[in-house]
Amino acid sequence: MAPARPDPLGSALPLAAAPMAGGPTTPGLAAAVAAAGAFPFLAGGYRTPEALAADVAAVRRTGAAFGVNLFVPTPCPIGAAEYRRYARELQPEADRHGLDLSAVPLTEDDDSWRDKLDLLLADPVPVVSVTFGLPWPAELAALRRAGSRVLVTVTTVGEARAATEAGADALVVQGSDAGGHSGTHDPLRPVTPAPTAELTRAVLAATRLPVVATGGVDGPRAVAALLAAGASAVAVGTLLLRTDESGAAPPHKDALADPAFPGTVVTRAFTGRPARALRNRFTDRHDASAPAGYPAVHHLTRDLRRAAAAAGDPHGLHLWAGTGHRSARTGPARAVVEGLAAGL
Ligand SMILES: Cc1cc2nc3c(=O)[nH]c(=O)nc-3n(C[C@H](O)[C@H](O)[C@H](O)COP(=O)(O)O)c2cc1C
């Protein structure tokens, strides 16, 4: 048997709260999972550098080790014509909330990547994880020099090899059952089925780095299976979405347990990047025609999704969910961690 690889997180339990940008991850959620013995990730994506700095300060006050996750910027692959076509297609959704999508300019942004890196270099945290791609080698090296362990999210063996060569300390292996955005480094590649345990084994066979496995966990048996596959730790997202400390929108929390939602789909409809969500009116109507236009499509639909959430319409927003969503329970996050740790 191959020797065990070092645990890149070092928490009491081999469990982590996956980063969930857009509201669900809160400093309170991070503190609660840390108090229960799991490793918390803060979600730096979509946050302003100032808001992220405040989140970091809040979690640091707990004394727990933690990680910060960032989105690696990627160029928007679509042009104005394709963007405008999709804006026209979505206008009936916007009409429900009195919004005019023709007024939303095609926005390219890097999610303040450089400023967030500067923040983490000036005020280092124990772990930095990234998704959507690879940082430049110099950026990765700078984070490591500052004292952070750098984890790169990968969805294929090829991405795992590239992240290893780029100097990552460890890999977050995300299977295709995961809720939310795929971390794929190539958003034009269709997300093909890749069960997390299989992908973990394949990545471990191809690289020397330790792995945090994530995607589709629905209970302690799934955790045990991923650890048996060789993962050093297992990160869960969806199972924490309905907890007291989660900042997910109430219609999102409710839909995860609502039998009226028939299952999950991987769709570009909301942001232009493939993401697993509960199937709803929006995915049924727009999945097939949505362009691969992240981040422009994210900006196009943002106010529309916010308005749907405020109006309590679960069919008008992105209900990110992994395949284990039926096992997501309400109550304190501590109870989720304890339930997953049963039998470890
Ligand atoms: C609501 C939501 C938001 C997410 N946001 C991020 C994010 O900001 N960064 C990231 O690397 N992964 C993000 N993910 C993916 C998770 O980190 C993780 O890969 C996924 O939740 C694991 O699958 P599971 O949801 O089946 O547990 C998100 C997932 C969800 C459900």
The ligand as an SDF file (V2000), in Angstrom:
LIG
                    3D

 31 33  0  0  0  0  0  0  0  0999 V2000
  -24.0150   27.0820   -3.1680 C   0  0  0  0  0  0  0  0  0  0  0  0
  -22.6530   26.6360   -3.5920 C   0  0  0  0  0  0  0  0  0  0  0  0
  -21.6560   27.5720   -3.8230 C   0  0  0  0  0  0  0  0  0  0  0  0
  -20.3780   27.1720   -4.1990 C   0  0  0  0  0  0  0  0  0  0  0  0
  -19.3760   28.1020   -4.3400 N   0  0  0  0  0  0  0  0  0  0  0  0
  -18.0990   27.6980   -4.5500 C   0  0  0  0  0  0  0  0  0  0  0  0
  -17.0200   28.6120   -4.4970 C   0  0  0  0  0  0  0  0  0  0  0  0
  -17.1910   29.7910   -4.2500 O   0  0  0  0  0  0  0  0  0  0  0  0
  -15.7730   28.1410   -4.7290 N   0  0  0  0  0  0  0  0  0  0  0  0
  -15.5220   26.8040   -4.9650 C   0  0  0  0  0  0  0  0  0  0  0  0
  -14.3640   26.4290   -5.1420 O   0  0  0  0  0  0  0  0  0  0  0  0
  -16.5190   25.9210   -5.0000 N   0  0  0  0  0  0  0  0  0  0  0  0
  -17.7900   26.3300   -4.7860 C   0  0  0  0  0  0  0  0  0  0  0  0
  -18.8090   25.4130   -4.7460 N   0  0  0  0  0  0  0  0  0  0  0  0
  -18.4780   23.9910   -4.9060 C   0  0  0  0  0  0  0  0  0  0  0  0
  -18.0740   23.4410   -3.5310 C   0  0  0  0  0  0  0  0  0  0  0  0
  -16.8720   24.0170   -3.1080 O   0  0  0  0  0  0  0  0  0  0  0  0
  -17.9120   21.9190   -3.5610 C   0  0  0  0  0  0  0  0  0  0  0  0
  -17.0850   21.5490   -4.6390 O   0  0  0  0  0  0  0  0  0  0  0  0
  -19.2520   21.2300   -3.7030 C   0  0  0  0  0  0  0  0  0  0  0  0
  -20.2070   21.8280   -2.8850 O   0  0  0  0  0  0  0  0  0  0  0  0
  -19.1070   19.7780   -3.3030 C   0  0  0  0  0  0  0  0  0  0  0  0
  -20.2260   19.0320   -3.6590 O   0  0  0  0  0  0  0  0  0  0  0  0
  -21.5110   18.8670   -2.7180 P   0  0  0  0  0  0  0  0  0  0  0  0
  -22.2300   20.1650   -2.8390 O   0  0  0  0  0  0  0  0  0  0  0  0
  -22.2310   17.7350   -3.3650 O   0  0  0  0  0  0  0  0  0  0  0  0
  -21.0320   18.6080   -1.3220 O   0  0  0  0  0  0  0  0  0  0  0  0
  -20.0990   25.8000   -4.3910 C   0  0  0  0  0  0  0  0  0  0  0  0
  -21.1130   24.8530   -4.1660 C   0  0  0  0  0  0  0  0  0  0  0  0
  -22.3720   25.2550   -3.7630 C   0  0  0  0  0  0  0  0  0  0  0  0
  -23.4050   24.1950   -3.5000 C   0  0  0  0  0  0  0  0  0  0  0  0
  1  2  1  0
  2  3  1  0
  2 30  2  0
  3  4  2  0
  4  5  1  0
  4 28  1  0
  5  6  2  0
  6  7  1  0
  6 13  1  0
  7  8  2  0
  7  9  1  0
  9 10  1  0
 10 11  2  0
 10 12  1  0
 12 13  2  0
 13 14  1  0
 14 15  1  0
 14 28  1  0
 15 16  1  0
 16 17  1  0
 16 18  1  0
 18 19  1  0
 18 20  1  0
 20 21  1  0
 20 22  1  0
 22 23  1  0
 23 24  1  0
 24 25  2  0
 24 26  1  0
 24 27  1  0
 28 29  2  0
 29 30  1  0
 30 31  1  0
M  END
$$$$
